[in-house]
Amino acid sequence: MRIIAGIFGGRTLKTGQGPGYRPATGKVRGAVFSMLEARGLDWPDLRVLDVFAGSGSLAIEALSRGAAEAWFLEKDARAARLISENLRSLGVPPARWKVLCKDALAVLSRPPERAFGLAFVDPPYGQGLLAPALDNLAQKQWMEPGGLVLAEVEAGLALPAVEALGLELLTDRLYGQTRILLCRTPSSTT
């Protein structure tokens, strides 16, 4: 898998294989980043969270485009190790990334030290993890006011009422078997 753009554009990432492992295709990643950049993201000031990171390709792409920092939540030890290896191979300074080899929902159940401006949520299909992940991101203050949450889910998934979770749905698009949801947290806590 190749990084699309930025300082690591064209570089290849090592990826794993196995049940439930489905790195975002180049087409989907391209669409995702077009959506995000159309929203005027300020990459140099952006902290990114990759929930159910898998290959980590989305947050690594964000780092390539200039994101200040990225955290990767991935409970599979082999996948977490590959993310770390890819980041080291690319020469990303360790101060700009953190890989947590832990259950994402357990991590998200507690408030963070600092909030994030962008979160990627790509839960394993068929396990009902989207709603609890979105709920924790919104309710446990993982997101900055006005922060963006981009979820990649299976096309036929019955969606939770994101508004009830404290998020505003901005975009809902289909790309073959993949559905992309772009949500925003409230701009203020009042």
FIKOLZA-1660 file (N, C-alpha, C; in steps of 0.1 Angstrom, whole numbers, plus 5000, padded with zeros to 4 digits):
% residues 190
   i   px   py   pz ch aa at
   1 5008 4988 5000  A  M  N
   1 5000 5000 5000  A  M CA
   1 5009 5012 5000  A  M  C
   2 5005 5022 4992  A  R  N
   2 5013 5034 4990  A  R CA
   2 5007 5046 4997  A  R  C
   3 5015 5055 5002  A  I  N
   3 5010 5068 5008  A  I CA
   3 5007 5076 4996  A  I  C
   4 4996 5083 4996  A  I  N
   4 4991 5091 4985  A  I CA
   4 4999 5104 4983  A  I  C
   5 5000 5112 4993  A  A  N
   5 5005 5126 4992  A  A CA
   5 5013 5130 5004  A  A  C
   6 5019 5142 5003  A  G  N
   6 5027 5147 5014  A  G CA
   6 5041 5143 5014  A  G  C
   7 5048 5145 5025  A  I  N
   7 5063 5142 5025  A  I CA
   7 5066 5128 5023  A  I  C
   8 5057 5119 5026  A  F  N
   8 5060 5104 5024  A  F CA
   8 5052 5099 5012  A  F  C
   9 5047 5108 5003  A  G  N
   9 5039 5104 4992  A  G CA
   9 5047 5094 4983  A  G  C
  10 5041 5083 4979  A  G  N
  10 5047 5073 4970  A  G CA
  10 5054 5062 4978  A  G  C
  11 5057 5065 4991  A  R  N
  11 5064 5054 4999  A  R CA
  11 5054 5043 5002  A  R  C
  12 5059 5031 5004  A  T  N
  12 5051 5019 5006  A  T CA
  12 5050 5016 5021  A  T  C
  13 5038 5012 5026  A  L  N
  13 5036 5007 5039  A  L CA
  13 5035 4992 5039  A  L  C
  14 5041 4986 5049  A  K  N
  14 5039 4971 5051  A  K CA
  14 5026 4970 5058  A  K  C
  15 5018 4960 5053  A  T  N
  15 5005 4957 5059  A  T CA
  15 5004 4942 5062  A  T  C
  16 4994 4939 5071  A  G  N
  16 4992 4926 5075  A  G CA
  16 4981 4919 5067  A  G  C
  17 4978 4907 5070  A  Q  N
  17 4967 4900 5064  A  Q CA
  17 4960 4892 5075  A  Q  C
  18 4947 4888 5072  A  G  N
  18 4940 4880 5081  A  G CA
  18 4925 4884 5082  A  G  C
  19 4918 4876 5089  A  P  N
  19 4903 4879 5090  A  P CA
  19 4901 4893 5096  A  P  C
  20 4892 4900 5089  A  G  N
  20 4888 4913 5094  A  G CA
  20 4898 4924 5090  A  G  C
  21 4909 4920 5084  A  Y  N
  21 4920 4930 5081  A  Y CA
  21 4917 4935 5067  A  Y  C
  22 4914 4948 5066  A  R  N
  22 4910 4954 5053  A  R CA
  22 4915 4969 5053  A  R  C
  23 4928 4971 5049  A  P  N
  23 4933 4984 5049  A  P CA
  23 4925 4993 5039  A  P  C
  24 4923 5005 5041  A  A  N
  24 4916 5014 5033  A  A CA
  24 4923 5015 5019  A  A  C
  25 4915 5013 5008  A  T  N
  25 4921 5013 4995  A  T CA
  25 4925 5027 4991  A  T  C
  26 4934 5028 4981  A  G  N
  26 4938 5041 4977  A  G CA
  26 4927 5050 4973  A  G  C
  27 4917 5044 4966  A  K  N
  27 4905 5052 4962  A  K CA
  27 4898 5058 4974  A  K  C
  28 4895 5050 4984  A  V  N
  28 4888 5055 4996  A  V CA
  28 4896 5065 5003  A  V  C
  29 4909 5062 5005  A  R  N
  29 4918 5072 5012  A  R CA
  29 4918 5085 5004  A  R  C
  30 4919 5085 4991  A  G  N
  30 4919 5097 4983  A  G CA
  30 4906 5105 4985  A  G  C
  31 4895 5098 4986  A  A  N
  31 4882 5104 4988  A  A CA
  31 4881 5110 5002  A  A  C
  32 4886 5103 5012  A  V  N
  32 4886 5107 5026  A  V CA
  32 4894 5120 5027  A  V  C
  33 4906 5120 5022  A  F  N
  33 4914 5132 5023  A  F CA
  33 4909 5144 5015  A  F  C
  34 4903 5141 5004  A  S  N
  34 4896 5152 4997  A  S CA
  34 4885 5159 5005  A  S  C
  35 4877 5150 5011  A  M  N
  35 4866 5155 5020  A  M CA
  35 4872 5164 5031  A  M  C
  36 4883 5159 5038  A  L  N
  36 4889 5166 5049  A  L CA
  36 4895 5179 5045  A  L  C
  37 4902 5179 5034  A  E  N
  37 4909 5191 5030  A  E CA
  37 4899 5201 5025  A  E  C
  38 4887 5197 5020  A  A  N
  38 4877 5206 5016  A  A CA
  38 4871 5213 5028  A  A  C
  39 4873 5207 5040  A  R  N
  39 4868 5214 5052  A  R CA
  39 4879 5223 5058  A  R  C
  40 4890 5225 5051  A  G  N
  40 4900 5235 5055  A  G CA
  40 4908 5231 5067  A  G  C
  41 4911 5218 5069  A  L  N
  41 4919 5214 5080  A  L CA
  41 4933 5221 5080  A  L  C
  42 4938 5224 5092  A  D  N
  42 4951 5230 5094  A  D CA
  42 4960 5219 5098  A  D  C
  43 4966 5212 5089  A  W  N
  43 4974 5200 5092  A  W CA
  43 4985 5203 5103  A  W  C
  44 4993 5214 5102  A  P  N
  44 5004 5215 5112  A  P CA
  44 4999 5216 5126  A  P  C
  45 4987 5220 5129  A  D  N
  45 4982 5221 5143  A  D CA
  45 4973 5210 5147  A  D  C
  46 4972 5200 5138  A  L  N
  46 4962 5189 5140  A  L CA
  46 4968 5177 5148  A  L  C
  47 4961 5173 5158  A  R  N
  47 4963 5160 5165  A  R CA
  47 4953 5150 5160  A  R  C
  48 4958 5138 5156  A  V  N
  48 4950 5128 5149  A  V CA
  48 4949 5116 5158  A  V  C
  49 4937 5110 5159  A  L  N
  49 4935 5097 5166  A  L CA
  49 4930 5087 5156  A  L  C
  50 4936 5075 5155  A  D  N
  50 4932 5065 5146  A  D CA
  50 4927 5053 5155  A  D  C
  51 4914 5052 5155  A  V  N
  51 4907 5042 5164  A  V CA
  51 4905 5029 5156  A  V  C
  52 4908 5017 5161  A  F  N
  52 4908 5005 5154  A  F CA
  52 4918 5006 5142  A  F  C
  53 4930 5010 5145  A  A  N
  53 4939 5015 5134  A  A CA
  53 4942 5005 5123  A  A  C
  54 4943 4992 5126  A  G  N
  54 4946 4982 5116  A  G CA
  54 4960 4985 5110  A  G  C
  55 4961 4989 5098  A  S  N
  55 4974 4992 5092  A  S CA
  55 4979 5006 5096  A  S  C
  56 4970 5015 5101  A  G  N
  56 4974 5028 5104  A  G CA
  56 4975 5037 5093  A  G  C
  57 4971 5033 5081  A  S  N
  57 4973 5040 5068  A  S CA
  57 4966 5054 5069  A  S  C
  58 4955 5056 5075  A  L  N
  58 4948 5069 5075  A  L CA
  58 4956 5079 5083  A  L  C
  59 4960 5075 5095  A  A  N
  59 4967 5085 5103  A  A CA
  59 4981 5087 5098  A  A  C
  60 4987 5077 5092  A  I  N
  60 5001 5079 5086  A  I CA
  60 4999 5088 5074  A  I  C
  61 4989 5087 5066  A  E  N
  61 4986 5097 5055  A  E CA
  61 4985 5111 5061  A  E  C
  62 4978 5112 5072  A  A  N
  62 4977 5125 5079  A  A CA
  62 4990 5131 5083  A  A  C
  63 4999 5122 5089  A  L  N
  63 5012 5127 5093  A  L CA
  63 5020 5131 5080  A  L  C
  64 5019 5124 5069  A  S  N
  64 5025 5127 5057  A  S CA
  64 5021 5141 5052  A  S  C
  65 5009 5144 5054  A  R  N
  65 5004 5157 5050  A  R CA
  65 5006 5168 5060  A  R  C
  66 5013 5165 5071  A  G  N
  66 5017 5175 5080  A  G CA
  66 5011 5176 5094  A  G  C
  67 5002 5166 5097  A  A  N
  67 4996 5166 5110  A  A CA
  67 5007 5166 5121  A  A  C
  68 5004 5173 5132  A  A  N
  68 5014 5175 5142  A  A CA
  68 5017 5162 5150  A  A  C
  69 5007 5154 5152  A  E  N
  69 5008 5142 5160  A  E CA
  69 4997 5132 5157  A  E  C
  70 5000 5119 5158  A  A  N
  70 4990 5109 5156  A  A CA
  70 4991 5098 5167  A  A  C
  71 4980 5094 5172  A  W  N
  71 4979 5082 5181  A  W CA
  71 4972 5071 5174  A  W  C
  72 4976 5059 5176  A  F  N
  72 4970 5047 5169  A  F CA
  72 4965 5038 5180  A  F  C
  73 4953 5034 5180  A  L  N
  73 4947 5025 5189  A  L CA
  73 4945 5012 5182  A  L  C
  74 4952 5001 5185  A  E  N
  74 4951 4988 5178  A  E CA
  74 4954 4977 5188  A  E  C
  75 4944 4968 5191  A  K  N
  75 4946 4958 5201  A  K CA
  75 4954 4946 5195  A  K  C
  76 4954 4944 5182  A  D  N
  76 4962 4933 5177  A  D CA
  76 4977 4936 5177  A  D  C
  77 4985 4928 5184  A  A  N
  77 4999 4931 5186  A  A CA
  77 5007 4931 5173  A  A  C
  78 5003 4922 5164  A  R  N
  78 5011 4922 5151  A  R CA
  78 5008 4934 5143  A  R  C
  79 4995 4939 5143  A  A  N
  79 4992 4951 5135  A  A CA
  79 4999 4963 5142  A  A  C
  80 4998 4964 5155  A  A  N
  80 5004 4975 5162  A  A CA
  80 5019 4975 5160  A  A  C
  81 5026 4964 5159  A  R  N
  81 5040 4963 5157  A  R CA
  81 5043 4968 5142  A  R  C
  82 5035 4964 5133  A  L  N
  82 5036 4969 5119  A  L CA
  82 5035 4984 5118  A  L  C
  83 5025 4990 5125  A  I  N
  83 5024 5004 5125  A  I CA
  83 5037 5011 5130  A  I  C
  84 5042 5006 5141  A  S  N
  84 5054 5012 5147  A  S CA
  84 5066 5010 5137  A  S  C
  85 5067 4999 5131  A  E  N
  85 5078 4996 5121  A  E CA
  85 5077 5006 5109  A  E  C
  86 5064 5008 5104  A  N  N
  86 5062 5017 5093  A  N CA
  86 5066 5031 5097  A  N  C
  87 5062 5036 5109  A  L  N
  87 5065 5049 5113  A  L CA
  87 5081 5051 5114  A  L  C
  88 5087 5041 5120  A  R  N
  88 5102 5042 5121  A  R CA
  88 5109 5042 5107  A  R  C
  89 5104 5033 5099  A  S  N
  89 5109 5033 5085  A  S CA
  89 5108 5046 5077  A  S  C
  90 5097 5053 5080  A  L  N
  90 5094 5066 5073  A  L CA
  90 5103 5077 5080  A  L  C
  91 5108 5074 5092  A  G  N
  91 5116 5084 5098  A  G CA
  91 5107 5095 5106  A  G  C
  92 5095 5091 5110  A  V  N
  92 5087 5100 5117  A  V CA
  92 5092 5101 5132  A  V  C
  93 5095 5113 5137  A  P  N
  93 5101 5114 5150  A  P CA
  93 5091 5108 5160  A  P  C
  94 5097 5100 5170  A  P  N
  94 5088 5093 5180  A  P CA
  94 5079 5103 5188  A  P  C
  95 5083 5116 5189  A  A  N
  95 5075 5125 5196  A  A CA
  95 5062 5129 5189  A  A  C
  96 5061 5125 5176  A  R  N
  96 5049 5128 5168  A  R CA
  96 5039 5117 5167  A  R  C
  97 5042 5105 5174  A  W  N
  97 5033 5094 5173  A  W CA
  97 5033 5085 5186  A  W  C
  98 5022 5078 5188  A  K  N
  98 5021 5069 5199  A  K CA
  98 5012 5057 5194  A  K  C
  99 5017 5045 5196  A  V  N
  99 5009 5033 5192  A  V CA
  99 5005 5027 5206  A  V  C
 100 4992 5025 5208  A  L  N
 100 4987 5019 5220  A  L CA
 100 4981 5005 5216  A  L  C
 101 4987 4995 5220  A  C  N
 101 4983 4981 5217  A  C CA
 101 4973 4977 5229  A  C  C
 102 4961 4983 5228  A  K  N
 102 4951 4980 5238  A  K CA
 102 4937 4980 5231  A  K  C
 103 4927 4976 5238  A  D  N
 103 4914 4976 5233  A  D CA
 103 4909 4991 5232  A  D  C
 104 4905 4994 5220  A  A  N
 104 4901 5008 5217  A  A CA
 104 4890 5013 5226  A  A  C
 105 4880 5005 5228  A  L  N
 105 4869 5010 5237  A  L CA
 105 4873 5012 5251  A  L  C
 106 4882 5003 5256  A  A  N
 106 4887 5005 5270  A  A CA
 106 4895 5018 5271  A  A  C
 107 4903 5021 5261  A  V  N
 107 4911 5034 5261  A  V CA
 107 4901 5046 5260  A  V  C
 108 4891 5045 5252  A  L  N
 108 4882 5056 5250  A  L CA
 108 4872 5058 5261  A  L  C
 109 4872 5048 5270  A  S  N
 109 4862 5049 5282  A  S CA
 109 4867 5059 5292  A  S  C
 110 4879 5064 5291  A  R  N
 110 4885 5074 5300  A  R CA
 110 4888 5087 5292  A  R  C
 111 4887 5098 5299  A  P  N
 111 4891 5111 5292  A  P CA
 111 4906 5111 5288  A  P  C
 112 4909 5117 5277  A  P  N
 112 4924 5118 5274  A  P CA
 112 4931 5129 5281  A  P  C
 113 4944 5129 5280  A  E  N
 113 4952 5141 5286  A  E CA
 113 4949 5153 5278  A  E  C
 114 4948 5152 5264  A  R  N
 114 4946 5163 5255  A  R CA
 114 4936 5158 5244  A  R  C
 115 4928 5167 5239  A  A  N
 115 4918 5163 5229  A  A CA
 115 4925 5163 5215  A  A  C
 116 4918 5157 5206  A  F  N
 116 4922 5156 5192  A  F CA
 116 4913 5164 5183  A  F  C
 117 4919 5168 5172  A  G  N
 117 4911 5176 5162  A  G CA
 117 4905 5167 5151  A  G  C
 118 4910 5155 5149  A  L  N
 118 4905 5146 5139  A  L CA
 118 4906 5132 5144  A  L  C
 119 4896 5124 5143  A  A  N
 119 4896 5110 5146  A  A CA
 119 4891 5101 5134  A  A  C
 120 4899 5091 5131  A  F  N
 120 4894 5081 5122  A  F CA
 120 4889 5069 5130  A  F  C
 121 4877 5064 5126  A  V  N
 121 4871 5053 5133  A  V CA
 121 4868 5042 5122  A  V  C
 122 4875 5031 5122  A  D  N
 122 4873 5021 5112  A  D CA
 122 4872 5007 5120  A  D  C
 123 4860 5005 5126  A  P  N
 123 4858 4993 5135  A  P CA
 123 4857 4981 5126  A  P  C
 124 4861 4969 5132  A  P  N
 124 4859 4956 5125  A  P CA
 124 4844 4955 5122  A  P  C
 125 4842 4950 5110  A  Y  N
 125 4828 4948 5106  A  Y CA
 125 4820 4938 5114  A  Y  C
 126 4807 4940 5116  A  G  N
 126 4798 4931 5123  A  G CA
 126 4800 4929 5137  A  G  C
 127 4807 4938 5144  A  Q  N
 127 4809 4937 5159  A  Q CA
 127 4802 4947 5167  A  Q  C
 128 4794 4956 5161  A  G  N
 128 4787 4966 5168  A  G CA
 128 4795 4976 5176  A  G  C
 129 4807 4980 5171  A  L  N
 129 4816 4988 5178  A  L CA
 129 4815 5003 5174  A  L  C
 130 4808 5006 5163  A  L  N
 130 4808 5020 5159  A  L CA
 130 4801 5029 5169  A  L  C
 131 4789 5026 5173  A  A  N
 131 4782 5035 5183  A  A CA
 131 4789 5037 5196  A  A  C
 132 4794 5027 5202  A  P  N
 132 4802 5029 5215  A  P CA
 132 4814 5038 5213  A  P  C
 133 4821 5036 5201  A  A  N
 133 4833 5044 5199  A  A CA
 133 4829 5058 5197  A  A  C
 134 4819 5061 5189  A  L  N
 134 4815 5075 5186  A  L CA
 134 4810 5081 5199  A  L  C
 135 4802 5074 5207  A  D  N
 135 4797 5079 5220  A  D CA
 135 4809 5083 5229  A  D  C
 136 4819 5074 5230  A  N  N
 136 4830 5077 5239  A  N CA
 136 4838 5089 5234  A  N  C
 137 4840 5090 5221  A  L  N
 137 4848 5101 5215  A  L CA
 137 4841 5114 5219  A  L  C
 138 4827 5115 5218  A  A  N
 138 4820 5127 5220  A  A CA
 138 4818 5130 5235  A  A  C
 139 4815 5119 5243  A  Q  N
 139 4811 5122 5257  A  Q CA
 139 4823 5122 5266  A  Q  C
 140 4834 5116 5263  A  K  N
 140 4846 5116 5272  A  K CA
 140 4856 5127 5268  A  K  C
 141 4852 5136 5260  A  Q  N
 141 4861 5148 5255  A  Q CA
 141 4873 5144 5248  A  Q  C
 142 4873 5133 5240  A  W  N
 142 4884 5130 5232  A  W CA
 142 4886 5140 5220  A  W  C
 143 4875 5147 5217  A  M  N
 143 4876 5156 5205  A  M CA
 143 4876 5170 5210  A  M  C
 144 4884 5178 5202  A  E  N
 144 4883 5193 5204  A  E CA
 144 4870 5198 5200  A  E  C
 145 4865 5210 5205  A  P  N
 145 4853 5216 5200  A  P CA
 145 4854 5218 5185  A  P  C
 146 4844 5213 5177  A  G  N
 146 4845 5215 5163  A  G CA
 146 4853 5204 5156  A  G  C
 147 4858 5194 5164  A  G  N
 147 4867 5184 5158  A  G CA
 147 4859 5175 5149  A  G  C
 148 4866 5169 5139  A  L  N
 148 4860 5160 5129  A  L CA
 148 4863 5145 5132  A  L  C
 149 4852 5137 5130  A  V  N
 149 4853 5123 5132  A  V CA
 149 4849 5117 5119  A  V  C
 150 4858 5109 5113  A  L  N
 150 4855 5102 5100  A  L CA
 150 4855 5087 5103  A  L  C
 151 4843 5081 5100  A  A  N
 151 4841 5067 5102  A  A CA
 151 4840 5060 5089  A  A  C
 152 4847 5049 5088  A  E  N
 152 4846 5040 5076  A  E CA
 152 4840 5027 5081  A  E  C
 153 4828 5024 5075  A  V  N
 153 4820 5012 5079  A  V CA
 153 4815 5005 5067  A  V  C
 154 4809 4993 5069  A  E  N
 154 4803 4986 5058  A  E CA
 154 4791 4993 5052  A  E  C
 155 4789 4992 5039  A  A  N
 155 4778 4999 5032  A  A CA
 155 4764 4997 5038  A  A  C
 156 4761 4985 5042  A  G  N
 156 4748 4982 5047  A  G CA
 156 4745 4984 5062  A  G  C
 157 4755 4989 5069  A  L  N
 157 4753 4991 5083  A  L CA
 157 4742 5000 5087  A  L  C
 158 4733 4996 5097  A  A  N
 158 4723 5004 5102  A  A CA
 158 4730 5014 5111  A  A  C
 159 4729 5027 5108  A  L  N
 159 4737 5037 5116  A  L CA
 159 4731 5041 5129  A  L  C
 160 4739 5044 5139  A  P  N
 160 4733 5050 5151  A  P CA
 160 4729 5064 5148  A  P  C
 161 4720 5069 5156  A  A  N
 161 4716 5083 5154  A  A CA
 161 4728 5092 5160  A  A  C
 162 4737 5096 5151  A  V  N
 162 4749 5103 5155  A  V CA
 162 4746 5116 5163  A  V  C
 163 4734 5123 5160  A  E  N
 163 4730 5135 5167  A  E CA
 163 4728 5131 5182  A  E  C
 164 4722 5120 5185  A  A  N
 164 4720 5115 5199  A  A CA
 164 4733 5113 5206  A  A  C
 165 4744 5110 5198  A  L  N
 165 4757 5108 5204  A  L CA
 165 4764 5121 5206  A  L  C
 166 4758 5132 5202  A  G  N
 166 4765 5145 5204  A  G CA
 166 4773 5149 5192  A  G  C
 167 4770 5144 5180  A  L  N
 167 4778 5147 5168  A  L CA
 167 4768 5152 5157  A  L  C
 168 4774 5160 5148  A  E  N
 168 4766 5165 5137  A  E CA
 168 4771 5157 5124  A  E  C
 169 4762 5151 5117  A  L  N
 169 4766 5143 5105  A  L CA
 169 4767 5153 5094  A  L  C
 170 4779 5154 5088  A  L  N
 170 4782 5163 5077  A  L CA
 170 4781 5156 5063  A  L  C
 171 4786 5144 5062  A  T  N
 171 4786 5137 5050  A  T CA
 171 4784 5122 5052  A  T  C
 172 4776 5116 5043  A  D  N
 172 4774 5101 5043  A  D CA
 172 4775 5097 5029  A  D  C
 173 4786 5090 5025  A  R  N
 173 4788 5086 5011  A  R CA
 173 4792 5071 5010  A  R  C
 174 4788 5065 4999  A  L  N
 174 4791 5051 4996  A  L CA
 174 4802 5051 4985  A  L  C
 175 4812 5042 4988  A  Y  N
 175 4823 5039 4978  A  Y CA
 175 4823 5023 4977  A  Y  C
 176 4815 5018 4968  A  G  N
 176 4814 5003 4967  A  G CA
 176 4808 4997 4980  A  G  C
 177 4816 4989 4986  A  Q  N
 177 4811 4982 4999  A  Q CA
 177 4815 4990 5011  A  Q  C
 178 4820 5002 5009  A  T  N
 178 4825 5010 5020  A  T CA
 178 4816 5023 5022  A  T  C
 179 4812 5026 5034  A  R  N
 179 4805 5038 5037  A  R CA
 179 4813 5047 5045  A  R  C
 180 4814 5060 5041  A  I  N
 180 4822 5070 5048  A  I CA
 180 4812 5080 5055  A  I  C
 181 4814 5082 5068  A  L  N
 181 4806 5092 5075  A  L CA
 181 4816 5102 5080  A  L  C
 182 4812 5115 5078  A  L  N
 182 4820 5126 5084  A  L CA
 182 4811 5133 5093  A  L  C
 183 4816 5134 5106  A  C  N
 183 4808 5141 5116  A  C CA
 183 4817 5151 5123  A  C  C
 184 4810 5161 5130  A  R  N
 184 4817 5171 5137  A  R CA
 184 4811 5172 5151  A  R  C
 185 4820 5175 5160  A  T  N
 185 4816 5177 5174  A  T CA
 185 4811 5191 5175  A  T  C
 186 4803 5195 5186  A  P  N
 186 4799 5208 5187  A  P CA
 186 4811 5218 5188  A  P  C
 187 4809 5230 5183  A  S  N
 187 4820 5240 5184  A  S CA
 187 4823 5245 5198  A  S  C
 188 4813 5244 5207  A  S  N
 188 4816 5248 5220  A  S CA
 188 4809 5239 5230  A  S  C
 189 4813 5238 5242  A  T  N
 189 4807 5229 5252  A  T CA
 189 4795 5236 5259  A  T  C
 190 4791 5248 5256  A  T  N
 190 4780 5254 5263  A  T CA
 190 4767 5252 5256  A  T  C
% end
